């Protein structure tokens, strides 16, 4: 008799639990489930996750990001970066019929660096895709040695104005522009030149100094901090990877300037009117 009572009570408890579970499935909950199923079918769940999840960088990395070390990676030019650069460093339309650069030719790079106060900062540049990997490696080596870079943001923060960027001692790379006082495209127009601490390492040709506020750094014999010379780590590291230095120019000196030949035919630099 006792066993029968226990069995009946167990049956009643199970029955109650079933009723409660059914009641919890309200019309609103049913709608939510149907909406979730519809969202998954439409492929929107991944998009919403990328936009809203605080771990969205992991998703992006799976799509197009290549990470070398923590904080050091390169990736395709995404929509957010396109919005920042189009019409500034990247022309919204080209003023000649020869379009020499595409978004697909470029890579966005994120790195870490030490500023002049010894603080660790995040830096960003855009380079040609063919030098993206080695560029990340170069800046990682500089970071490991605690080499100081004052600032490193896209030149679009200065509305593409090279003089303003240099005056603020900002390290940059890609900017679709011609060489100063010429009609020849710069290596910067292809993401194949990087200017390091330009205020400390100015462009000098005759009486022309750029940036104009770099007068204290004209005399290279002073060997002031962050002045690039043959003993400087930036010079040693860039040249180790096959980059050339503007400090070796004969008719002028461009101490900030490292550039990579052999990626493009030099004749392409003349394709501007």
JOHUQUI-V439586 format. One record per pair of residues at least 6 apart in sequence whose ideal C-beta (glycine too) atoms are under 8 Angstrom apart, sorted by the first residue. I is the first residue (numbers start at 0). J is the second residue. Records with the same first field share a line. If there is no record, write none. Layout:
I = J / J
//
This chain:
38 = 44 / 47
45 = 58
48 = 55 / 58
49 = 55 / 58 / 59
52 = 58
56 = 64
59 = 74 / 77
60 = 66 / 72
63 = 74 / 75 / 77
64 = 72 / 73 / 74
65 = 72 / 73 / 74 / 132
66 = 72
67 = 73 / 132 / 135 / 136 / 139
68 = 139
70 = 109 / 110 / 111 / 121
71 = 109 / 110 / 111 / 135 / 138 / 139 / 142
72 = 108 / 109 / 135
73 = 106 / 107 / 108 / 109 / 126 / 131 / 132 / 134 / 135
74 = 106 / 107
75 = 102 / 103 / 106 / 107
76 = 84 / 102 / 103 / 105 / 106 / 107 / 125
77 = 107
80 = 107 / 125
81 = 89 / 102
83 = 153 / 155
84 = 125 / 153 / 155 / 173
85 = 91
87 = 154 / 155 / 158 / 159
88 = 125 / 153 / 154 / 155 / 159 / 173 / 174 / 175
89 = 100 / 102 / 173 / 175
90 = 175
93 = 99
94 = 272
95 = 270 / 271 / 272
97 = 270 / 271
99 = 184 / 188 / 189 / 267 / 270 / 271
100 = 175 / 188 / 189 / 190
103 = 128
104 = 127 / 128 / 189 / 190
105 = 125 / 126 / 127 / 128 / 173 / 190
106 = 125 / 126 / 127 / 128 / 131 / 190
107 = 123 / 125
108 = 123 / 124 / 125 / 126 / 131 / 134 / 135 / 138
109 = 121 / 122 / 123
110 = 121 / 122 / 123 / 124 / 135 / 138 / 139 / 142 / 151
111 = 119 / 120 / 121 / 122 / 142
112 = 119 / 120 / 122 / 138 / 141 / 142 / 146 / 147 / 148 / 151
113 = 119 / 120 / 142 / 145 / 146 / 147 / 148
114 = 120 / 147 / 148 / 149 / 150
115 = 147 / 149 / 225
117 = 145 / 147
120 = 150 / 151
122 = 138 / 148 / 150 / 151 / 152 / 170
123 = 151 / 152 / 153
124 = 134 / 151 / 153 / 170 / 171 / 172 / 173 / 193
125 = 153 / 172 / 173 / 190
126 = 134 / 172 / 173 / 190 / 191 / 193
127 = 173 / 189 / 190 / 191 / 259 / 262
129 = 262
130 = 190 / 191 / 259 / 262
133 = 240
134 = 172 / 193
136 = 240
137 = 236 / 237 / 240
140 = 236
141 = 148 / 232 / 233 / 236
144 = 232
146 = 232 / 233
147 = 196 / 224 / 225
148 = 170 / 195 / 196
149 = 168 / 169 / 170 / 196 / 198 / 199 / 225
150 = 167 / 168 / 169 / 170
151 = 169 / 170 / 171
152 = 169 / 171
153 = 171
154 = 160 / 161 / 164 / 169 / 171 / 173 / 174
156 = 164 / 169
157 = 163 / 164 / 167 / 169
159 = 174 / 176
161 = 171 / 174 / 176 / 209
162 = 209 / 210 / 211
164 = 171 / 197
165 = 194 / 197 / 198 / 201 / 209 / 210 / 213 / 255
166 = 198 / 210 / 211 / 212
167 = 198
168 = 196 / 197 / 198 / 199
169 = 197
170 = 193 / 194 / 195 / 196 / 197
171 = 187 / 193 / 194
172 = 187 / 190 / 192 / 193 / 194
173 = 187 / 188 / 189 / 190
174 = 185 / 187 / 188
175 = 184 / 187 / 188
176 = 184 / 185 / 187 / 188
177 = 183 / 184 / 185 / 188 / 271
178 = 184 / 185
179 = 202 / 209
182 = 271 / 272
183 = 268 / 269 / 271
184 = 267 / 268 / 269 / 270 / 271
185 = 192 / 268
186 = 192 / 258 / 259 / 268
187 = 194
188 = 268
189 = 262 / 263 / 267
191 = 258 / 259 / 260 / 262 / 263
192 = 256 / 257 / 258 / 259
193 = 237 / 256 / 257 / 258
194 = 200 / 255 / 256 / 257
195 = 227 / 233 / 255 / 257
196 = 225 / 227 / 255
197 = 210 / 213 / 255
198 = 210 / 212 / 213 / 216
199 = 213 / 216 / 223 / 224 / 225 / 226 / 227 / 255
200 = 216 / 225 / 226 / 227 / 246 / 254 / 255
201 = 208 / 209 / 210 / 213 / 216 / 217 / 254 / 255
202 = 208 / 209 / 245 / 251 / 252 / 253 / 254 / 255 / 256
203 = 217 / 251 / 252 / 253 / 254
204 = 250 / 251 / 252
205 = 251
208 = 214 / 217
215 = 223
216 = 223 / 226
219 = 226 / 228 / 254
222 = 228
226 = 254
227 = 233 / 234 / 244 / 246 / 254 / 255
228 = 234 / 246
233 = 257
234 = 244 / 246
237 = 244 / 257
238 = 244
241 = 259 / 261
242 = 257 / 258 / 259
243 = 257 / 258 / 259 / 260
244 = 256 / 257
245 = 252 / 253 / 254 / 255 / 256 / 257 / 258
246 = 252 / 253 / 254 / 256
//
